[in-house]
Amino acid sequence: MFLLLVFHPILRRVFEYISSVDHTIASPSHKNSPSPSDSSADARLSRRVQFDVGFACLYLLALHGTSALKVVAILYINFSLAKRLPKPYLPLATWVFNVGILFANELGKGYPYAEVARRLSPWSLASATSLSETPGQNWGTYLDNYGGLLPRWEILFNFTVLRLISFNFDYCWSLDRTGGSPLEVSNAFMRFLSSTADYPKKKQLDSSELSERDRVDLPAKTKDYSFRNYFAYVLYSPLYLTGPIVTFNEYISQQRYTPRSITRDRTILYGIRFLISLLTMEVMLHFLYVVAISKSQPAWEIYTPFQLSMLGYFNLHIIWLKLLLPWRFFRLWALLDGIDPPENMVRCMSDNYSALAFWRGWHRSFNRWIVRYIYIPLGGSGSSPGIWGKAHAIFNMLVVFTFVALWHDIQLKLLIWGWLITLFFLPEILAGYLFPKGRWHNHKDAYRLICGI
């Protein structure tokens, strides 16, 4: 992986240099051509997507071998749903298909070719025996032997499902655009996506200077919702395995224009932060034995309540670091490649006094994905004032954490975990209803004390 971190961005730059030279020679200027900025942005998008598609094919084959065909088949079915179904049916079909894929991958264990061959051709065992092959083997067994570096492709496919849903909904919502530039977005459409008001009727923006929020909310051009762009987005190599998650709209926007947030100094500092985090993990594992203690199945009754609480507390820190390291590594890879995905862990887990703030800062890109594609479409915090609005928000949280539990794994204990988290939110939600922040502008110290309690 560290070799890819170096060679992938270098290969990108070599490819773009060669492509840009060929494009300059082969494309003389025309009077009716688009403006230079639009033309160069479209050319940049085309070059980068072309490279992403080619590298993604090689990357997918190296990771999953013959199982790459299964991944591509799922991608094609999802794309067909988006393009062929009428708009009113697309949201429901997208959820049914993708949640169904989560269940099917779990129950089918990645659909081994040997099992597929056995079910499709029961006579294959007899023919294999007649050819003096090992009994019980078939052509599927042969294909399964070439499963790549990660034969169990379904384990991390949950992240791919998020991108499949993102493409379908971004495309579906783009159909609400009544024409003109994608940067001219209606007030109703922007209010639906962001659940905040006060947008002007037409919002003209410089496409090369978009904020992170605008890159997510503004739809791409109609022609950008193509299979090639979709394939490049879903299988974008630096973020394919574990994210962070970027939406389709944001991916296309950043492929057109390099975000201003990406600078050499900032990327170098981020790499240093990653190395410090890696060193911190090594030090903790070397000097703190909480993981070894918990894995050894000790007699828990010999520990005092304080010792048990410290075991849990430092175990949670190690889990936080264990997740932070791959997310920062792949984000660093993306930054070197010219894409700025969200930072997943924006604050230390100890730096929280709020349960709601804790979950907003833990796997932040997933949290933002949930808000955009589940929480806001369900009504968000509720438009009704008073207790009914809070009840609506709690119900939406219950739906959200039900999906989060199923997305992690199809297990009853995870469903119970998700529902318990919603229950743990209730005291904070009720306290926020009884002590609204807006009434304490002149008593900030007292409000801080109330929040701490």
C-alpha positions in Angstrom: 0.0 0.0 0.0 2.8 2.4 0.8 4.2 1.7 -2.7 0.8 2.7 -4.2 0.9 5.9 -2.1 4.0 6.9 -4.1 3.6 5.4 -7.5 -0.1 6.0 -8.1 0.2 9.9 -8.0 3.3 9.7 -10.1 1.6 7.6 -12.8 -1.3 10.0 -12.7 1.0 13.0 -13.5 2.8 11.1 -16.2 -0.5 10.1 -17.8 -1.9 13.6 -17.6 1.2 15.2 -19.1 1.1 12.8 -22.1 -2.6 13.3 -22.5 -2.5 17.1 -22.3 0.3 17.2 -24.9 -1.7 15.0 -27.3 -4.9 17.1 -26.6 -3.1 20.4 -27.4 -1.7 19.0 -30.7 -5.0 17.4 -31.8 -7.4 20.2 -30.7 -7.1 23.5 -32.6 -9.1 26.4 -31.4 -12.7 27.1 -32.7 -14.8 30.2 -32.6 -17.8 28.3 -31.1 -15.9 26.3 -28.6 -16.7 26.7 -24.9 -15.0 29.2 -22.7 -11.4 28.3 -21.9 -12.1 27.7 -18.3 -15.0 25.3 -19.0 -13.1 23.6 -21.8 -10.0 23.0 -19.7 -12.1 21.8 -16.8 -13.9 19.3 -19.0 -10.6 18.2 -20.5 -9.2 17.7 -17.0 -12.2 15.7 -15.9 -11.9 13.5 -19.0 -8.2 12.8 -18.5 -8.5 12.1 -14.8 -11.6 9.8 -15.2 -9.8 8.0 -18.0 -6.9 7.3 -15.8 -9.1 6.3 -12.8 -11.0 3.8 -14.9 -7.9 2.1 -16.2 -6.2 2.0 -12.8 -9.4 0.9 -11.1 -9.6 -2.2 -13.4 -6.0 -3.2 -12.6 -6.5 -2.4 -8.9 -9.8 -4.4 -8.8 -8.2 -7.4 -10.5 -5.2 -7.4 -8.1 -7.5 -7.2 -5.0 -10.3 -9.6 -6.0 -9.1 -11.6 -8.9 -11.9 -13.3 -10.7 -14.4 -12.0 -8.1 -14.0 -8.6 -9.8 -16.6 -9.7 -12.2 -19.1 -10.0 -9.3 -18.3 -6.4 -8.3 -18.8 -5.1 -11.8 -22.0 -7.0 -12.2 -23.5 -5.3 -9.1 -22.3 -1.9 -10.3 -24.0 -2.4 -13.7 -27.3 -3.5 -12.2 -27.3 -0.5 -9.9 -26.5 1.9 -12.8 -29.3 0.3 -14.9 -31.8 1.0 -12.1 -30.8 4.7 -12.1 -31.0 5.1 -15.8 -34.0 3.0 -16.7 -36.5 3.4 -13.9 -38.8 6.4 -13.9 -37.8 9.0 -11.3 -40.7 8.3 -8.8 -39.6 4.7 -8.5 -35.8 5.2 -8.3 -35.4 6.1 -4.6 -37.3 3.0 -3.3 -35.7 0.7 -5.9 -32.2 2.0 -4.9 -32.8 1.3 -1.2 -34.3 -2.1 -1.8 -31.5 -3.2 -4.2 -28.6 -2.0 -2.1 -29.9 -3.1 1.3 -30.8 -6.4 -0.4 -27.1 -6.6 -1.6 -26.0 -6.2 2.0 -28.1 -9.2 3.1 -27.2 -11.2 0.0 -23.5 -10.7 0.4 -23.7 -11.8 4.0 -25.9 -14.9 3.4 -24.2 -15.8 0.1 -20.7 -15.4 1.6 -19.5 -13.6 -1.5 -21.1 -16.1 -3.9 -18.2 -18.6 -4.4 -17.9 -19.7 -8.0 -17.8 -23.3 -6.8 -21.2 -23.0 -5.2 -22.6 -21.2 -8.2 -21.3 -24.0 -10.5 -22.8 -26.6 -8.2 -26.2 -25.0 -8.3 -26.2 -24.2 -12.0 -24.8 -27.5 -13.3 -25.4 -30.4 -10.8 -23.9 -32.8 -13.4 -20.5 -31.1 -13.2 -19.4 -33.3 -10.3 -20.0 -36.4 -12.3 -18.2 -35.0 -15.4 -15.3 -34.0 -13.1 -15.0 -37.5 -11.8 -15.1 -39.0 -15.3 -12.2 -36.7 -16.3 -10.1 -38.1 -13.3 -10.3 -34.8 -11.5 -10.6 -34.4 -7.8 -14.2 -35.4 -6.7 -16.1 -32.4 -5.5 -14.3 -29.9 -7.7 -15.6 -28.0 -10.8 -14.8 -25.0 -12.9 -16.0 -22.8 -10.1 -13.4 -24.2 -7.8 -10.7 -23.3 -10.4 -12.0 -19.7 -10.6 -12.1 -19.4 -6.8 -8.4 -20.3 -6.6 -7.7 -16.9 -8.3 -9.3 -14.6 -5.8 -6.7 -12.0 -5.6 -5.1 -10.4 -2.6 -8.5 -10.0 -0.9 -10.6 -13.0 -1.9 -13.4 -12.1 0.5 -14.4 -9.0 -1.5 -17.8 -8.8 0.3 -16.2 -7.8 3.6 -15.5 -4.2 2.6 -18.2 -3.9 -0.1 -20.4 -2.1 2.4 -18.4 1.1 1.6 -19.0 0.5 -2.1 -22.8 0.3 -1.4 -22.7 3.9 0.0 -21.2 5.1 -3.3 -23.8 3.2 -5.3 -26.6 4.9 -3.3 -24.9 8.3 -3.6 -24.8 8.1 -7.4 -28.4 7.1 -7.8 -29.7 9.8 -5.5 -27.5 12.5 -6.9 -28.7 11.6 -10.4 -32.3 11.4 -9.3 -32.1 14.9 -7.6 -30.3 16.3 -10.7 -33.5 15.5 -12.7 -35.2 18.3 -10.7 -33.0 20.8 -12.5 -35.2 22.7 -15.0 -32.3 23.6 -17.3 -29.5 26.1 -17.5 -26.2 25.9 -15.7 -25.9 23.4 -12.8 -24.8 26.4 -10.7 -28.2 28.0 -11.1 -30.0 26.0 -8.4 -33.6 26.6 -7.4 -34.4 27.7 -3.9 -36.6 24.7 -3.2 -34.0 22.2 -4.3 -31.2 23.6 -2.2 -33.5 23.9 0.8 -34.5 20.2 0.4 -30.9 19.1 0.4 -29.5 21.3 3.1 -32.6 21.8 5.3 -31.4 25.4 5.9 -33.2 28.3 4.3 -32.4 31.7 3.0 -31.0 30.8 -0.4 -31.6 33.3 -3.1 -33.9 32.3 -6.0 -30.9 31.9 -8.3 -27.4 31.3 -6.9 -24.6 32.1 -9.3 -21.3 30.6 -8.1 -17.8 30.3 -9.5 -17.4 26.6 -10.2 -13.6 26.7 -9.5 -14.2 28.3 -6.1 -16.9 26.1 -4.7 -17.0 25.4 -1.0 -17.1 21.9 0.3 -20.8 22.2 0.9 -21.6 23.5 -2.6 -19.5 20.8 -4.2 -21.8 18.2 -2.5 -25.1 20.0 -3.0 -24.8 21.3 -6.6 -25.7 18.7 -9.2 -23.2 17.8 -11.9 -23.8 18.4 -15.6 -26.3 16.0 -17.2 -23.7 14.4 -19.4 -21.5 13.7 -16.3 -23.9 11.0 -15.0 -22.4 8.5 -17.4 -21.3 4.9 -16.8 -17.6 5.8 -17.3 -17.8 8.5 -14.6 -19.9 6.3 -12.4 -17.4 3.4 -12.7 -14.4 5.7 -11.9 -16.2 7.2 -8.9 -17.4 3.9 -7.3 -14.0 2.2 -7.8 -11.7 5.3 -7.2 -8.6 3.5 -6.0 -7.5 5.6 -3.0 -10.9 5.5 -1.4 -12.3 2.2 -2.6 -11.5 0.0 0.4 -12.5 2.0 3.4 -13.3 5.6 2.3 -13.6 8.4 3.5 -16.9 8.7 1.6 -17.3 11.4 -1.0 -20.5 11.9 -2.9 -20.7 11.6 -6.7 -21.3 15.3 -7.1 -18.2 16.2 -5.1 -16.1 13.7 -6.9 -17.0 15.2 -10.3 -16.5 18.7 -9.0 -13.0 18.0 -7.6 -12.1 16.1 -10.8 -12.9 19.3 -12.8 -11.2 21.8 -10.5 -8.5 21.1 -7.9 -9.8 22.2 -4.5 -8.1 25.3 -3.0 -7.7 23.4 0.2 -5.0 21.1 -1.4 -1.6 22.7 -1.0 1.9 21.1 -0.8 2.5 22.3 2.8 -0.9 21.1 4.0 -0.4 17.7 2.5 3.1 17.3 4.0 1.8 18.3 7.4 -1.0 15.8 7.0 1.5 13.1 6.2 3.5 14.0 9.4 0.2 13.8 11.4 -0.3 10.3 10.0 3.2 9.2 11.0 2.7 10.6 14.5 -0.6 8.7 14.8 1.1 5.5 13.7 3.9 6.0 16.2 1.2 6.7 18.9 -0.5 3.4 18.1 2.8 1.5 18.4 3.6 3.1 21.8 0.1 2.4 23.2 0.2 -1.3 22.1 3.7 -1.7 23.6 3.0 -0.1 27.0 -0.8 -0.5 27.5 -1.9 -4.1 27.8 -5.6 -3.5 27.8 -6.1 -5.4 24.5 -4.1 -8.3 25.7 -6.0 -8.4 29.0 -9.4 -8.3 27.3 -8.4 -11.0 24.7 -7.1 -13.4 27.4 -10.6 -13.9 28.9 -9.6 -13.1 32.5 -11.6 -13.6 35.7 -13.3 -10.2 35.6 -14.3 -10.4 39.2 -10.8 -9.8 40.4 -10.9 -6.2 38.9 -12.3 -3.2 40.8 -15.0 -1.1 39.1 -12.4 1.6 38.5 -10.0 -0.8 36.8 -12.8 -2.2 34.6 -13.8 1.4 33.6 -10.1 2.2 32.7 -9.9 -1.1 30.6 -12.9 0.0 28.7 -11.8 3.6 28.4 -8.3 2.8 26.9 -9.7 0.0 24.7 -12.0 2.6 23.1 -8.9 4.8 22.5 -7.2 2.0 20.8 -10.3 1.3 18.6 -10.3 5.0 17.8 -6.7 4.9 16.7 -7.2 1.6 14.8 -9.9 3.2 12.7 -8.1 6.5 12.4 -5.0 5.0 10.8 -6.4 3.4 7.6 -8.8 6.4 7.1 -5.9 8.9 7.4 -3.7 6.7 5.1 -6.2 6.6 2.3 -7.1 10.2 2.8 -3.4 11.1 2.4 -3.3 9.0 -0.7 -6.3 10.9 -2.1 -4.7 14.3 -1.2 -1.6 13.3 -3.1 -3.8 12.5 -6.0 -5.6 15.8 -6.0 -8.9 14.8 -4.2 -9.7 16.3 -0.8 -12.1 13.9 1.0 -13.5 14.7 4.5 -11.5 13.9 7.6 -13.2 11.0 9.3 -12.0 11.5 12.9 -12.1 15.3 13.5 -11.6 15.1 17.3 -10.2 12.8 19.9 -12.9 10.6 21.5 -11.9 12.1 24.9 -12.7 15.6 23.7 -16.5 15.2 23.9 -19.1 16.3 26.4 -22.0 15.5 24.1 -23.2 12.1 22.8 -24.5 13.8 19.6 -21.2 15.6 19.0 -19.3 12.3 19.6 -21.2 10.6 16.7 -20.9 13.6 14.5 -17.1 13.5 14.9 -16.7 9.7 14.7 -16.6 8.5 11.0 -17.6 12.0 9.9 -17.9 11.2 6.2 -20.4 8.4 7.0 -22.3 10.8 9.3 -22.5 13.4 6.5 -23.6 10.7 4.0 -26.4 9.6 6.5 -27.6 13.2 7.0 -27.8 13.8 3.2 -29.3 10.5 2.0 -31.4 9.3 5.0 -31.9 11.9 7.8 -32.8 15.0 5.7 -35.2 13.0 3.3 -37.0 11.7 6.3 -37.6 15.2 7.6 -34.4 15.9 9.6 -35.0 17.3 13.0 -38.7 17.8 12.2 -40.5 20.9 11.0 -43.1 20.7 13.8 -42.3 22.9 16.8 -42.3 21.6 20.4 -42.3 18.0 21.6 -43.7 16.6 18.4 -40.8 17.9 16.4 -38.4 16.2 18.9 -40.4 13.0 18.7 -40.0 13.1 14.9 -36.3 13.6 15.2 -36.0 10.7 17.6 -37.8 8.4 15.2 -35.6 9.5 12.4 -32.5 8.7 14.6 -34.0 5.3 15.2 -34.3 4.6 11.5 -30.7 6.0 10.9 -29.1 3.7 13.5 -31.1 0.8 12.3 -29.5 1.3 8.9 -26.1 1.9 10.5 -26.3 -1.4 12.4 -27.3 -3.3 9.3 -24.6 -1.6 7.3 -21.9 -2.8 9.8 -23.1 -6.4 9.9 -26.3 -8.4 9.7 -26.5 -9.3 13.4 -29.2 -8.9 16.1 -26.7 -7.7 18.6 -25.7 -4.8 16.3 -29.4 -3.9 15.9 -29.8 -3.8 19.7 -26.6 -1.7 19.8 -28.0 0.8 17.3 -31.4 1.1 19.2 -29.6 1.5 22.5 -27.6 4.4 21.1 -30.8 6.1 20.2 -32.0 5.5 23.7 -28.8 7.1 25.1 -29.5 10.2 23.0 -32.8 10.8 24.8 -31.5 12.6 27.9 -29.5 15.1 25.8 -32.4 15.7 23.4 -34.8 16.3 26.3 -32.2 18.6 28.0 -31.9 20.6 24.8 -35.6 20.9 24.6 -35.9 22.1 28.2 -32.8 24.4 28.0 -32.7 25.8 24.4 -29.4 27.4 23.6 -31.1 30.5 22.2 -32.4 31.6 25.6 -28.9 31.5 27.2 -27.0 34.1 25.1 -26.6 36.4 28.1 -25.7 33.5 30.5 -23.0 31.6 28.6 -21.1 30.4 31.7 -24.3 29.1 33.3 -25.2 27.3 30.0 -21.7 25.7 29.9 -22.3 24.4 33.4 -25.7 23.0 32.4 -24.1 21.3 29.3 -21.4 19.8 31.5 -23.9 18.3 33.9 
